[in-house]
């Protein structure tokens, strides 16, 4: 969730209407009504080359643990709008992840670096009509000054890899806003980006096309960027109140669930008070039936897994080597071999998968919320993390052992967690594609649990192959539910009623 929020802010900021004469711009970033960090934008012209940079730094609480995170991106292009190179650096754990891209005529060379590990691959140059960042700025500014009421263009954001991101900006009413101590005229815009489907931002843009502020609604949670001085932007986050991006997103269902860790079957009604409920994906263990545009019935079974769609059974992404899920890192490979070393050669795929799950649970010694989102290569060296680190490392171990795997993001019920009781909290676990009774099925495996591998209080909202290009957008399904999703427990019946928890959001 944290990675998604960071990348959403950075991608929105990376594609805002710009002003060619402005070389450096600072923004403060607010979350849950308190200052959470800063964003620095730069655009530099060197000869016939234009370099666009964005640096985002965040400081958040995850329960009682403070986490400092950052992301940066750089795009180099010619003055005529041809892509030369781009780079992103993500500091979400102890080991920064760097991605470097060099654009050729038909291919892009991608170098991934984390610690001492370096990998290189080539991929076809992105197709379609997309603009480099500075060219997109020029296009958007020209359209804005010409009086266009809607501006749409596609560009590439280094934090989203090589997948072009389409920005659509609809211009609205004129308004006044205070900037640098004075009141100016601005235009209100409603903006959406394809990398964050379902998420809209309200922007204020001055008469030169410079972004003055943007408010991004992620479900019921607002994230705000405000144009300010460097001194204001770099003030310590939050003051006395550092934003809590964890406990503020807990969901209290209408009733308690007894013996949650042993629950084999559950039925829920999911709903949102306003707008449309995004349908949860159909996985091996859950199926969804829409009741109305804003609600639906979700059935989860922990021991029965339906066959996977034919297209998913042959997707090479489930076995791929990626930055987050390295299958080539020598230390990760050692762990994968060690996890199944005590099994006989005749062990089934299910037995090997469960051996990997149990091994990851025991291997990660420090169960902590202090890690943002670490890769499998990092976790195998630090042996610490929360649910996302368990999920990513297990995914890598399964793939190395020949079992197709992906991660699932969603919710899980807890009797007590981080000072709260009887809540659903945002969670990540792993799904393995295993043949059962002649059909390949997605089997859920939660390495944070002991001893059982999974229970029916897991609600999947999205899945990801952990690929380098689509990781951020694949997690966007969670963001649309934050702060607005309600859960009614139909089965098991008879639990004690609970009062809904108040979400600490502006």
KAJO-V106666 format. One record per pair of residues at least 24 apart in sequence whose C-alpha atoms are under 8 Angstrom apart, sorted by sequence separation. I is the first residue (numbers start at 0). J is the second residue. If there is no record, write none. Layout:
# KAJO-V106666
i: [I	I]
j: [J	J]
This chain:
# KAJO-V106666
i: [35	50	51	67	68	129	130	131	132	166	167	270	283	405	406	50	128	129	130	166	167	269	270	282	404	405	49	50	129	166	268	269	363	404	405	13	48	49	165	166	268	269	404	48	49	164	165	268	269	403	404	48	49	164	165	267	268	360	402	403	47	48	164	266	267	359	402	403	47	266	267	402	266	178	265	266	359	129	264	265	359	397	159	264	265	394	125	264	393	394	125	263	264	356	390	391	394	125	263	355	390	391	262	263	387	389	390	13	386	387	12	355	386	387	355	386	9	331	412	331	334	352	411	412	9	330	410	411	410	411	178	179	328	331	409	410	82	178	179	325	330	351	409	410	5	80	81	323	324	325	330	352	409	410	80	323	324	325	408	409	5	322	323	324	407	408	409	80	323	393	407	408	80	348	407	408	76	79	390	407	389	390	406	407	76	389	405	406	74	338	389	405	406	405	406	335	386	404	405	9	335	386	144	334	335	385	144	5	6	144	331	332	335	336	5	143	331	335	408	140	324	332	140	323	324	409	326	408	87	324	325	326	86	87	324	85	326	326	319	352	318	51	317	318	51	74	318	49	72	73	318	349	72	318	348	72	317	318	348	360	71	317	359	360	317	356	360	2	356	357	360	356	353	357	357	356	353	19	14	18	19	13	17	18	16	17	312	14	15	14	17	18	16	17	16	312	307	306	307	306	307	306	307	305	306	304	305	304	304	14	324	14	301	323	324	13	323	321	322	323	321	322	10	321	317	319	10	316	9	10	316	6	14	301	6	259	301	259	300	301	259	300	299	283	284	299	283	284	299	282	283	284	299	283	256	255	252	251	252	246	251	252	250	251	246	249	250	285	249	250	285	249	248	249	248	58	246	57	280	279	280	11	60	62	279	280	59	60	61	278	279	280	58	59	60	61	62	58	59	60	61	62	59	60	61	7	7	16	18	31	32	18	30	31	261	264	265	17	18	30	31	260	263	264	265	16	17	30	262	263	16	17	29	30	260	261	262	16	28	29	38	260	262	15	28	29	37	259	27	28	36	37	259	260	27	28	36	259	26	27	26	27	36	277	26	27	36	25	26	35	24	25	26	34	35	277	24	25	26	33	34	277	25	27	28	33	34	276	27	26	27	35	25	33	34	35	33	34	33	271	32	31	111	272	30	31	116	271	272	31	271	8	270	271	269	270	269	270	269	268	269	267	268	267	268	267	268	266	267	265	266	267	265	266	265	266	96	264	265	264	250	248	252	253	254	248	250	251	252	253	254	250	251	252	253	256	250	252	257	256	255	254	255	254	255	254	255	1	253	254	253	252	253	251	253	251	252	251	250	251	250	249	249	248	247	248	247	247	218	217	218	219	220	217	218	219	220	217	218	219	217	218	219	217	218	196	93	194	195	92	194	91	92	94	196	91	92	93	195	196	198	91	92	194	198	91	197	94	221	93	220	221	92	219	220	66	68	64	65	66	64	66	62	162	61	160	161	162	61	159	160	159	160	159	159	159	159	63	62	2	1	2	1	0	7	6	3	2	3	3	3	31	32	31	32	0	31	0	0]
j: [59	74	75	91	92	153	154	155	156	190	191	294	307	429	430	75	153	154	155	191	192	294	295	307	429	430	75	76	155	192	294	295	389	430	431	40	75	76	192	193	295	296	431	76	77	192	193	296	297	431	432	77	78	193	194	296	297	389	431	432	77	78	194	296	297	389	432	433	78	297	298	433	298	211	298	299	392	163	298	299	393	431	194	299	300	429	161	300	429	430	162	300	301	393	427	428	431	163	301	393	428	429	301	302	426	428	429	53	426	427	53	396	427	428	397	428	53	375	456	376	379	397	456	457	55	376	456	457	457	458	226	227	376	379	457	458	131	227	228	374	379	400	458	459	55	130	131	373	374	375	380	402	459	460	131	374	375	376	459	460	57	374	375	376	459	460	461	133	376	446	460	461	134	402	461	462	131	134	445	462	445	446	462	463	133	446	462	463	132	396	447	463	464	464	465	395	446	464	465	70	396	447	206	396	397	447	207	69	70	208	395	396	399	400	70	208	396	400	474	207	391	399	208	391	392	477	395	477	157	394	395	396	157	158	395	157	398	399	398	431	398	132	398	399	133	157	401	133	156	157	402	433	157	403	433	158	403	404	434	446	158	404	446	447	405	444	448	91	445	446	449	446	444	449	450	452	452	136	132	136	137	132	136	137	136	137	432	135	136	136	139	140	139	140	140	439	438	438	439	439	440	440	441	440	441	440	441	441	442	154	465	156	443	465	466	156	466	465	466	467	466	467	156	467	464	466	158	464	158	159	466	158	166	453	159	412	454	413	454	455	414	455	455	440	441	456	441	442	457	441	442	443	458	443	421	421	421	421	422	417	422	423	422	423	419	422	423	458	423	424	459	424	424	425	425	236	424	236	459	459	460	192	241	243	460	461	241	242	243	460	461	462	241	242	243	244	245	242	243	244	245	246	244	245	246	194	195	204	207	220	221	208	220	221	451	454	455	208	209	221	222	451	454	455	456	208	209	222	454	455	209	210	222	223	453	454	455	210	222	223	232	454	456	210	223	224	232	454	223	224	232	233	455	456	224	225	233	456	224	225	225	226	235	476	226	227	236	226	227	236	226	227	228	236	237	479	227	228	229	236	237	480	229	231	232	237	238	480	232	232	233	241	232	240	241	242	241	242	242	480	242	242	322	483	242	243	328	483	484	244	484	222	484	485	484	485	485	486	486	486	487	486	487	487	488	488	489	488	489	488	489	490	489	490	490	491	322	490	491	491	482	481	485	486	487	482	484	485	486	487	488	485	486	487	488	491	486	488	494	494	494	494	495	495	496	496	497	244	496	497	497	497	498	497	499	498	499	499	499	500	500	500	502	502	502	503	503	504	478	478	479	480	481	479	480	481	482	480	481	482	481	482	483	482	483	472	370	471	472	370	472	370	371	373	475	371	372	373	475	476	478	372	373	475	479	373	479	377	504	377	504	505	377	504	505	369	371	368	369	370	369	371	368	468	368	467	468	469	369	467	468	468	469	469	470	471	472	417	417	371	371	372	372	425	471	471	471	471	472	474	475	503	504	504	505	474	505	477	478]
